[in-house]
């Protein structure tokens, strides 16, 4: 008996379903599971968990975490991780970046009424530049070094002006008639970060005013080209879960760690070296320090007595 073409197509589809189920639903998962037991890979397949000397699991080598108190302030006895935009910070269920780029230099100022009432203005936005400047200032204060960076005000926000006046053919203002510091709001600062620009007094910004007609001019200032605070101390990673910091940032924190734990700085530097990984395959990426394993070693060798 000859089957109809419709039945033959259904039988062919059923056979394909069964074959693909066996291959992709059984054989492939079993093969991947078996690979995870190859020596050298099994630990990573289990989440690269990190244990203390007494066997407690305290985290993963591949997922960073914050070392802060309940208010979000740094715990001074610990090496600090880089900033994170994953949830409230290092949340593996909300891995993300800020999605702000180098052109994000102008803040959207909060409504003064909200600020006065102690409320958060959901329409306010902090530019990437101001985020970097604020973080650099805080890290500098924590570590006892200068937090100054190019294009940042001494107060730790983006040094950006709106310059208004007649323009040339290229769109640049030739004779400024008004200059506003865009990221400094009146009432928040006593005076703008710079008094005059091209002979014109600089005003601080006012909430609700439109400065889009002005030419946006970032002001570099006198900060060194190579700031004391490294770049990874003020910028978040793309995933928000990076467990590493640069050796430079780790060494910057060594004096504070040594003072807080009551040990020599050389011992802290030695612990940093113990937890430093080189470039991947010897040439890819940069050397890096795992913050979690470093802090575990510090706790085990030089317990905090505070």
C-alpha positions as CSV (number, residue, x, y, z in Angstrom):
1,X,0.0,0.0,0.0
2,X,1.5,3.3,-1.1
3,X,1.5,6.0,1.6
4,X,0.3,9.5,0.7
5,X,2.9,12.2,0.3
6,X,1.5,14.0,3.3
7,X,2.0,11.0,5.6
8,X,5.5,10.4,4.2
9,X,6.4,14.0,5.1
10,X,5.1,13.6,8.6
11,X,7.1,10.4,9.1
12,X,10.3,12.1,7.8
13,X,9.8,14.9,10.2
14,X,9.3,12.5,13.0
15,X,12.5,10.6,12.2
16,X,14.4,13.9,12.0
17,X,12.9,14.9,15.4
18,X,14.1,11.7,17.0
19,X,17.6,11.8,15.5
20,X,18.1,15.5,16.5
21,X,16.7,14.8,20.0
22,X,19.2,12.0,20.4
23,X,22.2,14.0,19.1
24,X,21.4,17.5,20.6
25,X,19.3,16.5,23.6
26,X,21.3,13.5,24.8
27,X,24.7,12.9,23.1
28,X,25.8,16.6,23.0
29,X,25.0,17.4,26.7
30,X,26.6,14.2,27.8
31,X,29.7,15.0,25.8
32,X,30.0,18.5,27.3
33,X,29.4,17.0,30.8
34,X,32.2,14.5,30.2
35,X,34.6,17.2,29.0
36,X,34.0,19.1,32.3
37,X,35.6,16.2,34.1
38,X,38.9,16.4,32.2
39,X,41.7,17.2,34.7
40,X,42.3,21.0,34.8
41,X,38.7,21.8,33.7
42,X,36.7,20.2,36.4
43,X,37.3,23.0,38.9
44,X,36.3,25.6,36.4
45,X,33.2,23.7,35.4
46,X,32.1,23.8,39.0
47,X,32.1,27.6,39.1
48,X,35.8,28.2,40.0
49,X,34.7,28.4,43.7
50,X,37.2,29.9,46.2
51,X,37.4,28.4,49.6
52,X,39.1,29.7,52.8
53,X,41.5,27.7,54.8
54,X,38.6,26.3,56.9
55,X,36.8,25.1,53.8
56,X,34.1,27.8,53.5
57,X,33.1,28.9,50.0
58,X,33.4,32.7,49.8
59,X,33.0,33.4,46.1
60,X,34.2,32.6,42.7
61,X,37.5,33.3,41.0
62,X,35.7,34.5,37.9
63,X,33.0,36.8,39.5
64,X,34.0,39.9,41.4
65,X,32.5,41.2,44.5
66,X,32.4,44.4,46.6
67,X,34.3,44.9,49.8
68,X,32.1,47.6,51.3
69,X,30.0,48.1,54.4
70,X,26.2,48.4,54.6
71,X,26.4,52.0,53.5
72,X,28.5,51.2,50.5
73,X,31.7,52.7,51.9
74,X,35.0,50.9,51.3
75,X,36.2,48.5,54.1
76,X,39.7,49.9,54.6
77,X,41.2,46.6,55.6
78,X,40.4,45.2,52.1
79,X,41.7,45.8,48.6
80,X,38.9,47.4,46.7
81,X,37.5,46.1,43.4
82,X,36.8,48.2,40.3
83,X,33.4,49.9,40.0
84,X,30.5,47.8,38.8
85,X,27.2,48.6,37.0
86,X,25.8,45.1,37.5
87,X,22.6,45.8,39.6
88,X,23.7,47.3,42.9
89,X,27.2,46.1,42.2
90,X,28.6,42.7,41.1
91,X,25.1,41.2,40.8
92,X,25.5,38.1,38.6
93,X,21.8,38.1,37.8
94,X,22.1,41.7,36.4
95,X,25.4,41.7,34.5
96,X,25.6,44.9,32.5
97,X,27.6,48.0,31.6
98,X,26.5,51.6,31.7
99,X,26.5,51.9,27.9
100,X,27.9,55.4,28.2
101,X,30.7,56.3,25.8
102,X,33.4,59.0,25.5
103,X,30.8,61.5,24.3
104,X,28.9,61.3,27.5
105,X,30.3,64.5,29.1
106,X,27.2,66.6,30.0
107,X,25.1,65.9,33.1
108,X,21.3,66.2,33.3
109,X,21.0,68.1,36.6
110,X,18.4,67.1,39.2
111,X,15.4,69.2,40.1
112,X,16.4,71.3,43.2
113,X,12.9,70.7,44.6
114,X,13.6,67.0,44.7
115,X,17.0,67.5,46.2
116,X,15.6,69.8,48.9
117,X,13.0,67.2,49.8
118,X,15.6,64.5,49.9
119,X,14.1,62.7,46.9
120,X,15.8,61.2,43.9
121,X,15.0,62.9,40.5
122,X,14.5,60.0,38.1
123,X,15.2,62.4,35.1
124,X,18.6,63.3,36.3
125,X,21.5,61.7,34.6
126,X,25.2,61.7,35.5
127,X,27.6,61.6,32.5
128,X,30.4,59.1,32.2
129,X,32.9,61.9,32.6
130,X,31.4,63.1,35.9
131,X,31.2,59.5,37.1
132,X,34.9,59.0,36.4
133,X,35.8,62.4,38.0
134,X,33.8,61.6,41.1
135,X,35.3,58.1,41.5
136,X,38.8,59.4,41.0
137,X,38.3,62.1,43.7
138,X,37.0,59.5,46.2
139,X,39.8,57.0,45.4
140,X,42.4,59.7,45.8
141,X,40.9,60.7,49.2
142,X,40.8,57.1,50.3
143,X,44.4,56.3,49.3
144,X,45.9,59.7,50.2
145,X,47.0,60.6,46.7
146,X,45.8,63.2,44.2
147,X,42.6,62.2,42.5
148,X,43.0,64.9,39.8
149,X,42.3,63.9,36.2
150,X,42.2,65.8,32.9
151,X,38.8,67.4,32.2
152,X,37.7,67.1,35.8
153,X,37.0,69.9,38.2
154,X,38.6,70.0,41.7
155,X,35.2,69.1,43.1
156,X,35.1,65.8,41.1
157,X,32.7,66.5,38.2
158,X,33.2,67.0,34.5
159,X,34.8,70.3,33.6
160,X,32.6,71.2,30.6
161,X,31.5,74.6,29.4
162,X,28.8,75.8,27.1
163,X,30.2,78.8,25.2
164,X,27.7,81.1,23.4
165,X,28.3,83.7,20.8
166,X,28.8,84.2,17.1
167,X,30.4,81.3,15.2
168,X,32.8,80.8,12.3
169,X,32.3,78.6,9.3
170,X,33.4,75.5,11.2
171,X,30.8,76.2,14.0
172,X,33.3,77.4,16.6
173,X,32.4,80.4,18.8
174,X,34.7,83.3,17.8
175,X,33.7,85.9,20.4
176,X,32.0,84.4,23.5
177,X,29.2,86.5,25.0
178,X,28.1,84.0,27.7
179,X,29.8,81.0,29.2
180,X,28.2,78.4,31.5
181,X,29.7,75.5,33.5
182,X,27.2,72.8,32.5
183,X,27.8,70.3,35.3
184,X,27.9,72.7,38.2
185,X,24.5,73.9,39.4
186,X,23.9,77.2,41.2
187,X,23.3,76.6,44.9
188,X,25.5,73.4,44.9
189,X,28.8,75.2,44.3
190,X,29.8,78.6,45.4
191,X,31.4,79.5,42.1
192,X,32.3,77.7,38.9
193,X,35.6,75.7,38.6
194,X,37.0,78.5,36.4
195,X,36.3,82.2,36.8
196,X,36.5,83.4,33.2
197,X,36.8,81.9,29.7
198,X,38.3,84.1,27.0
199,X,37.6,87.1,29.2
200,X,34.0,86.3,29.8
201,X,32.8,85.5,33.4
202,X,31.7,81.8,33.8
203,X,28.3,81.1,35.3
204,X,27.2,78.0,37.0
205,X,24.3,76.1,35.4
206,X,20.6,76.6,36.4
207,X,18.1,73.8,36.4
208,X,15.7,74.0,33.5
209,X,17.7,76.4,31.3
210,X,18.5,75.4,27.8
211,X,22.2,75.6,26.9
212,X,22.0,73.5,23.6
213,X,22.8,76.6,21.5
214,X,26.2,76.8,23.2
215,X,29.4,75.2,21.9
216,X,30.4,72.3,24.2
217,X,34.0,72.9,25.4
218,X,35.7,70.3,27.7
219,X,38.4,72.0,29.8
220,X,41.5,69.9,30.3
221,X,42.9,71.8,33.3
222,X,46.3,71.3,34.8
223,X,46.0,67.6,35.9
224,X,48.9,65.3,34.9
225,X,48.5,63.2,31.7
226,X,49.1,60.1,33.8
227,X,46.9,60.4,36.9
228,X,47.9,58.8,40.2
229,X,44.5,56.9,40.2
230,X,44.6,54.2,37.5
231,X,41.9,54.0,34.9
232,X,40.4,50.7,36.2
233,X,39.8,52.3,39.5
234,X,37.3,54.7,37.9
235,X,35.7,52.7,35.1
236,X,33.4,49.7,35.3
237,X,34.0,46.6,33.1
238,X,31.7,45.6,30.3
239,X,30.2,42.8,32.3
240,X,30.2,44.5,35.7
241,X,31.6,41.3,37.1
242,X,35.3,41.6,36.5
243,X,37.1,40.0,39.4
244,X,40.5,41.6,38.6
245,X,42.2,44.9,39.0
246,X,45.4,46.1,37.5
247,X,48.7,45.6,39.5
248,X,49.0,49.4,39.5
249,X,45.6,49.8,41.3
250,X,46.5,47.0,43.8
251,X,49.8,48.6,44.6
252,X,48.2,52.0,45.1
253,X,46.1,50.4,47.9
254,X,49.1,48.7,49.6
255,X,50.0,51.6,52.0
256,X,46.4,51.8,53.3
257,X,46.1,48.0,53.7
258,X,49.5,47.9,55.5
259,X,48.5,50.7,57.9
260,X,45.1,49.2,58.6
261,X,46.3,45.6,59.2
262,X,49.5,46.8,61.1
263,X,52.0,45.1,58.8
264,X,54.8,46.3,56.5
265,X,53.9,47.5,53.1
266,X,56.4,45.0,51.6
267,X,54.3,42.1,52.9
268,X,51.2,43.5,51.3
269,X,53.1,44.0,48.0
270,X,54.3,40.4,48.3
271,X,50.7,39.2,48.7
272,X,49.7,41.2,45.6
273,X,52.5,39.5,43.6
274,X,51.2,36.1,44.8
275,X,47.8,36.8,43.3
276,X,49.0,38.4,40.0
277,X,48.2,36.7,36.8
278,X,50.2,37.4,33.6
279,X,49.0,37.9,30.1
280,X,46.8,35.1,28.7
281,X,49.0,32.8,26.7
282,X,51.8,35.1,27.4
283,X,50.7,37.9,25.0
284,X,46.9,38.6,25.2
285,X,45.6,41.2,27.6
286,X,47.4,42.8,30.5
287,X,48.6,41.5,33.9
288,X,45.9,41.5,36.5
289,X,45.3,40.8,40.2
290,X,42.4,38.7,41.6
291,X,40.9,40.8,44.3
292,X,39.1,38.0,46.1
293,X,42.0,35.6,46.4
294,X,44.2,38.5,47.4
295,X,41.9,39.5,50.3
296,X,41.7,35.9,51.4
297,X,45.5,35.7,51.6
298,X,45.6,39.0,53.6
299,X,43.0,37.7,56.0
300,X,44.8,34.4,56.5
301,X,48.3,35.9,56.9
302,X,47.6,39.3,58.4
303,X,44.2,39.3,60.2
304,X,42.5,42.6,60.8
305,X,42.4,43.4,64.5
306,X,40.2,46.5,64.3
